Amino acid sequence: MQDAQHGDLAALLRSWRDRLSPIDVGLPAGDSRRASGLRREELAALAGLSVDYVVRLEQGRARRPSAQVAASLARALQLSDTERDHLFVVAGLLPPSPREVPSHIPPGVQRLVARLGESPLAVFTASWDLITWSPLWAALLGEPVRPAGGGRPNLIRSLFTGAALHDGEAAIVSRSGSVDAFGASLVADLRRVHGQYPDDRGVDALVTELTAANDTFRELWQSGAVGEHQSERKVVHSALVGDVELDCDVFSVAGTDLRIVAYTAATGSEAAAQLDFLRVSAVAALPVA
């Protein structure tokens, strides 16, 4: 029974990879492809895994992926929630609990990010862990930086500890409120999430860490304020193009509490021209397939 289960995992991974269009993950389809699905090296890059490990999984030689690896594969393969849970089961893992902050990106949201990749766009969890982003997001703000201890970059941790969220991070100034108001809004938002997902150990650890490390966070947390972070207009100080004034909008994904954060500029504006310049720079920096 156990061998059949592992064989099911290998076969499922191959079939899910074969059905996923490169276009839906932001890759060119190309004329030289022998099959319509993703290549193994493309899946490995999307999931943050080695090509060798993906090969071993698909051949049934690697049989016990960790929960983190399973979650990465589910996102990269654009699985539905039901398929994601099945992947966990056949890998011998417990599916994520509904009382924990969701980090799985639904296929529709992933396609949206891929097809709107010409905008600075990123997806965060409800507790403001950065999950995925467009090339123009990285061109504008810098490549996201993973914490030294592992895990994902977190916006609230970055704000209250000074830990880098992006490599060579651009300075961001709110047009509609001060840095203090921005921080207060995020902490009130985090308290709402903390109550909504009482079993999430990551949120508990983040609150414990920041309460001990930062007096301002501790005061804001102890105030008991509860709220939801709203969209606002911002100025990004970019080393490449100077100050860029943009609308920063936050969209919530129903059923997952994911946050899609998008920076946009009016057509014909100076900011739009600056984004066009960054867009060309971002495309030029992409590796040649």
N, C-alpha and C positions, 0 to 999 in steps of 0.2 A: 504493500500500500504506500509506504514511504517513497520507494523508488518511482512508482507511478506519479506521485505528487511532484517529485523533482523533475520528472520528464515533462509533466504538464507545465511547469514553470519555464523550462527551456523552450518548449514549443510555443507557449504564449508570447514570450518575449520576441521570438522570431516573427510570429504572425502580426503582432502589434507594430513592430518596426516596419514590416512590409506594407502595411496599410496606410502609413502616415506619409502624406505628401510633403516633399521638401518645401514647397511654397508655404505650407501652413506653419512652418517653423522659421520662416524668413530667409530660406535658402533658394537660390535659383534652381529650377528643375533641370536645365541643361539637356543637350541633345545626346550626350555620350552615355547616359544612364541605361543600363541593361534592364533595370526594374524601376517601378514607379516609387518605391518606398525609400526610406532613409538607408544610407550606408552605415555599417557598424561604427566607423570612425566618427560619423556625424552624431549618432546616438551617444557615443562615448563623450564627445565634446559637450553636447547639450546637457548631459547628466553629470558632468564633472568626474568621469571615470576614465580609467585606462582602456584602450582598445582591447588589450589582452584580457582584461577582466570581463568585458562584455562578451568576448568570444567564449570564454570559459563558462559564463552563465548560459549562453545560448547552446552550448554543447553539453550542458548538464554536468560539467566538471567542477563548477563552483555552485554550491547548493544551498548556502545559508547567507544570503545578503543581509546586511544590517537593516534596521528600520530606516536609517538615514539614506542608505543606498536605494532601498525599495521606494521611498518617497521621491528621490531624485529621478529614478526611472519612470515612475508614474507621471511626474510632471513632464519629463522629456518626451514621453510617448503620448502625451495628451489623452490620458485615460479618463473615463468618467469616474464618478465617486464609487459606483458599484464595481467597476473594473479595478480601480485602485484597491478596494477592500479585498477583492479576490486575489490580486497579486500578493498582498500581505499574507493571506491565508495559505496559498500554495507555497509561499516562502517560509512557512512555519512561524509567522509573526501575528501578533494581535493587531487588527486594524485600528487606526486612530480613533480615540473616543470623541463623541460629540461635545464633551465637556472640556475639551482642549481647543486652543486657538487653531483654526484650520490653516494649513499652509499649502494645501493642494490647489493648483490653479486649474479651473475647469477648461475643457478644450476650447470653448467659445472665447474665453478671455485670452487664452494663448494665441488664438488666431487673430484676435483684435490687436494684440500687442505686435504680432509679426507684421500685420498689414498696415498698422499705423506707425511703423518703425521710423518714418521720416519726421516724427515728432519726438521731443524729449519726454519719454514715457517710462514709468516704472510701476511695479506691483509690489505692495507691502502687505504683510499680514495685519490682522487687527491690532496686534501689539507693536507694530511698526518695525518688524524685521523686513529687510529688503530681500525680495525673492528673485525678481528678474527685471530687466531693463532693456531699453532700446539702444542702438549704437549712438544715437544723437544725445541721449541722456548722459552717456559716458563722455561724449565729446564736450558737452556743456559743463558738467559737474566734476568729471574725472572718473576713472574706473573705480567701482566699489571695492572696498578693502575688507577682507575677512578678518575678524578678530584673531589675535595671536592664540587664544585658547580654543579656537574652533567656533563653529556656529555661524550665524549670519550677521552681517552688519545691521545695527539697530539705530534708528533715527534718534530715539529718546536717549539712549546711552551716549551717543555722539554729542548731543546737545549739552548734557549735564556732566560729562567727564572729559570732554575734549578729544575723545578717541576719534580717529579719522573715519569718516563714513566713505569718503572717496579719496583716491590717490591724487595728490596735488589739488586738494579740494578747493573749489571756488567759494568765495564768501557769498552768503545769501542774506539780503536785508528785506524785511517785510515792508511793504508800502502802507499797509492798513493797520499796523500795530507794531509794538516794540518787541525786542527779543524776549523780554519778560512775559509779555502777553502770549507770545508763541509758545513758550515753555509751559505756562499755566494751562493753555488750551490742550497741549499734548498730555500733561499729567492728569487733567480731568478726564480726558478721553481714555487714558490707560486705566483709571479707576473703574470706569464703566466696563471695560473689557475684563478686568480682574473679577468683577462680580458676575459677568456673563459666562466666564469659563473658569469655574472654581477649582478644577482639577489640573489646570495647566501649570506644570512645574517651572516652565520657562518664564512665565509672567511672575510667579512668586520669586524666582531667583533674581529677576531684573529689579523688582521692587526692593528686595532685601539689599542688593548690591548698591543701588542708587541712594537708598535711605541712609546707608552707612557712609557713602562716599561724598555726598553733596548736601550741604545745609539747605540750599534753595529747594532742591527736590523734596527733602524731608519736610520742610514747612508746607509746601504745596500739597504733598500727599496727606499730611496730618490735617489739613484744612477740610478734607472730606468733599471737596468740590467734584461734581460729576458732570460731564458734558460730552460733546462730540466735536472733534476738530473740523473746522470749516475751511473752505477755499479762500484764497486771498491773493492779492497782487504782490509780486516780488521783484526785486532787482538782483540779478546775479552778476557778481564781479568776476568776469572771466579774464584770465591772463591773455587769451588769444584774441578776443574781440572787444574787450572792455566791458562797460556796464550794459547789461541787457535787461530791459524792463519787460516782464512777462506776466500773463495771467497764469496762476497756479491753481488748478482745479482738482478736487479730490472726489472721486466717484466710488461709491460702495457697491460691491457685488452681492446681490441678494443671495442668501443661503450660505455664504462663506465668510462674510465680513472682511473680505479682501479689500484693499484700497488701491485703486488705480489713480496714480498722480500724474498729471499731464501739464506741461508748460506749453503755452501757445502765444502767438502774436498775431495782430491784425495784418491782413494782406496789404503789402505796400508800405508797411511801417519800417522804421530803421531797425527795430528788433527782428522783424521778419528777414531782412537782408543779413543781419548778423547770424541768424539761425541757418540761413542758406549757406553762408561761408563755412560754418561749423559742420553742416551736413556734407559738404564736399570733402572737408578734411576727414570726417569720420569714414566715408566711403573709401577714400584713398588709403586709409590706414588698415582696411580689412585685408586679411591674407588672401592671396590668389588661390582659387580652388584648383 
